[in-house]
Amino acid sequence: MSKGRFGDFGGQFVPETLMAAVTALEEGRNSVCPTKEFREELSFYLKEYAGRETPLTFCRNVSADMGCRVYLKREDLLHSGAHKLNNTLGQALLAKHMGKKRLIAETGAGQHGVATAIAGAVLNLPVEVYMGETDCQRQSLNVFRMELMGATVIPVKGGTATLKDAVNEAMREWAASSEDSAYILGSVVGPHPYPEMVRDFQTVIGTEARRQILEHEGRLPDTVIACVGGGSNAIGMFHPFLKDDVKLVGVEAGGRGKAPGEHGASLESGRPGILHGALSYLLQDDDGQVIETYSVAAGLDYPSVGPEHSMLKDTGRVHYESVPDDEVLNAFRYLSRREGIVPALESAHAVAYLLREQDRFEKDDIVIINLSGRGDKDITREVVHEQI
C-alpha cells in the first residue's frame, strides 16, 4: 500500500488550511505510537481501565436456532458499552504525547462522543463534541452521558443535522485550532493517516477474537460478520483474518428501502467519490452531490465508508450486503429475548444477516458476530418500543 492509499482509495484530499494539521498528526503518530512507552501506557489503559480483553461468548440458544455454532465478540462489555473506546484512548493518548491541550470530536450515535469524553476525563483533557441536532434528539441519553463527564456537546443544525454534518463542523474547528487541539476522528474515514491509524487501534478486536476462537474450538471460524457504517468495528474485526480462509461479511444500513435517501448502503449503492478528505465509495447523485442517508441506527447514518472497505469490496475479499430496518428491529428483539443480550441497533444489523442467511450454514460451521455495542442507548427510541 502506498502512503495513505488502499488500492485506488484513500489519500489526503484536504484544503491547505488542514494540511499542516494532517502532516503533524502523521509525523506524531509515526514517532510516538511505535515507542515502548506509548505501547505500554495504552496497554495499561485498555486492560486496567477499559476492561480488555472482552469475552468471546458462545450463544447456546441462538446456535440451537441457527443450526451452527454462533459466537459473539462482546465489545458491548467494554467500558462505555462499545468498541469506540479502543480508538479514543489511543488517539487521546497520542494527542497528550504530542502536547495537545484539547480534544475535538464528532459523533453520530453518540458512542464515539461518549468514548472521547471518557478518554478526555481520564487523561485530563477538555473535550468538545459536534453532534447533528437530529442525532442529539434521537440519542439524548448519550448527550447526557457526555455532558456528565464534562464534555461540551455542540449541536449541528446545518444540512441533514446528522453525522456527515457533524464531521464537517469538527474539521472546520480543527483547521482553526490545530496548534493546540487534536481531532479524534471516530471511524476509518477521513484523510490519511486516520483510516490506517484508527484501524490499527481497533484491530485489538480481531486479534483477540482470532486467538479466542482457536482456544474455544481449535480452529478458525467459517464466517465473521460485522456491521458497517464508517467501518471501524468491522475493519478492526476483519483485518487479523484477511490472510485466513474465512468468509468476511460486512452489513450496511438498508434503511427503509433502495430509493436514494432511504438507506446508508454506500458500498452496495454508491460509487467512488471524495468526502471528508478521502476517496471512497460514496452515495451521490448524477452531479456528484452527496445524497442524504437514513438508518434506524444513527451510527450507520453516513453516506460514505472507510477507503479500506472500498478496496476490500473491489478485490472481493469481503462480501458486503445491506439489511432493512424491519429485519434489524426483529434481530434487536430476537437477541435480547434468546440470549438476554441487548445489542446496539448498529450491531443488530450483523445479527439480522445471520437470521436471514441461517439456512446456508452447516451444523459444524462456526460463526463470529462482532457485537460492536450495547443497546441501552436505543431502548428509549419510539421505533424500538413499537417493535417490542
MIKEKE-669515 format. One record per residue (C-alpha): x, y, z. Coordinates in steps of 0.2 Angstrom, whole numbers, plus 5000, padded with zeros to 4 digits. Example, Ala and Ser with C-alpha at 12.3 -4.5 7.8 and 13.67 -1.06 7.14 Angstrom:
% residues 2
506249785039/506849955036/
***
This chain:
% residues 388
500050005000/500750174995/500650315008/498850345013/498150234999/497150064999/497250024980/496450174972/495550234988/496150345002/497350485000/497350665008/496050774999/496050925011/496251115009/497851195013/497251255029/497151075035/498751015028/499951075042/498750985055/498650825045/500550825042/500950855060/499750715065/500650595053/502350635060/501750625078/500950455075/502550385066/503650445080/502650415096/501550265093/502950135090/503850185106/503850065121/503250205132/501750235122/501350055119/501450015137/500450165143/499050125130/499049935136/498849995154/497350095150/496549965138/496749825151/496649905168/495450045164/494349995148/494249815153/495149725139/495149585134/493249575130/492449395130/492049285115/490349225121/489649055114/487749085111/486948915116/485148965111/485549065095/486648915090/485248795093/484048905082/485348935068/485948755067/487848815068/489048875082/488749065085/489949175095/489849355099/491349465102/490749565116/491349745113/489749795122/490649745138/492049865135/491950025147/490750145139/489750005130/490550005113/492149975103/492450165101/493550175117/494950075109/495150215097/494850365108/496050305121/497450285108/497150445099/496950545115/498550475122/499450515106/498750695107/499450715125/501150645120/501150775106/500750915119/498950955113/497851035126/496051005120/495150865111/493850895097/492750755091/491150725080/489850595084/488350515076/487550385088/488450465102/489650315107/491150395099/490750565108/490550465125/492150375122/493050535118/492350615134/492950465144/494650475137/494750665140/494150645158/495450505162/496850595153/496350775160/496050855143/494450965139/493350895126/492150975113/490950865103/490050905087/488450815085/487050835072/485450915080/484450765074/485650645082/485650745098/483750715099/483750535095/485250495106/484850605121/485550485133/487250495126/487150685126/486850675144/488250555147/489550665138/488950815147/489050725164/490850685160/491250865157/491250875138/490451015129/489150955116/488851075101/487351035091/487551055072/485951125063/486551135045/486251005031/485450845037/485950885055/486750705056/488550635056/489150705040/488750875045/489550855062/491150795054/491150955043/491051065058/492350975068/493550985054/493251165052/493651195071/495151085069/495851185055/495651345066/496451275081/497551135077/499151205085/498451165102/496951045098/496850865092/495450805081/494850625087/494050555072/492850415076/493050295061/494150235047/493750385036/494550555033/496250595026/497750495029/498350445042/496650425050/495950265041/497650175045/497850245062/496050205068/496150035060/497749995070/496950045086/495449945083/496249785077/496349735095/494649665092/495049545078/496749495086/495849445102/494449355093/495649255082/496649195097/495049165107/494149055094/495748945092/495648925111/493748885111/493648775095/495448735090/495148815073/494748975064/492949025061/492048995044/491249165044/491449335053/490149465052/490149645057/489049805054/489749945043/489450125044/491150215043/491850045046/492950045061/492249905071/492249795055/493949835049/494549805067/493749635067/494249585049/496049645047/496849505058/495849375047/496249445030/497549315026/496549175033/495249065023/493749145032/492249225024/492149405030/490449495029/490049675031/488249735034/487749905029/486150005033/484749955021/483550085030/481850105023/482150045005/483350064990/482750234984/484050374986/483950455003/483150305011/484750205016/486550215021/487250075010/488750165002/489650004996/488049924989/487350084980/488750214979/490150254968/491950324971/491950504976/492850614989/492150655006/493050725021/494750705014/494750535006/494250444990/493050304994/491350234989/490050374991/488150404990/488050544977/486850604963/487250614945/488050794948/489150724962/488150804976/488150694992/486450614994/485550615011/485550455021/484450365033/484550225045/483650175061/485450165068/486250335070/487950265069/487750195052/486850355045/488350415035/488550425016/490250355013/491350225021/493250195025/494350185010/495050015015/493249945014/493150004997/494749914992/494149755000/492449764991/493349784974/494549644977/493149534983/494049494999/492549555010/490749525005/489549675008/487649675010/486349785017/484849735028/483249845030/482649925047/481249795049/482549655049/483649755061/482249785073/481749605073/483649555076/483749685091/482249595099/482749415095/484549435103/483849515118/482549385121/483549225116/485249275125/484749415137/486049525127/485349695121/486349745105/486549915099/485449945083/487149955073/487649785079/485949715076/486249735058/487549595059/486349485069/485049525056/486149455042/486349295052/484549275054/484249305035/485649185030/485349045043/484848915030/486648925022/487548875037/488048695041/487948605058/489848615061/490048795054/490748925066/490149105065/490849255075/489749415075/490649575081/489449645094/490149815092/489049905106/487649885118/485849945115/485550045131/485650205120/484250135109/482950075121/482150245123/481850265104/480050265100/480350155085/481050015096/479650025108/478450005094/479349845088/479449775105/
***
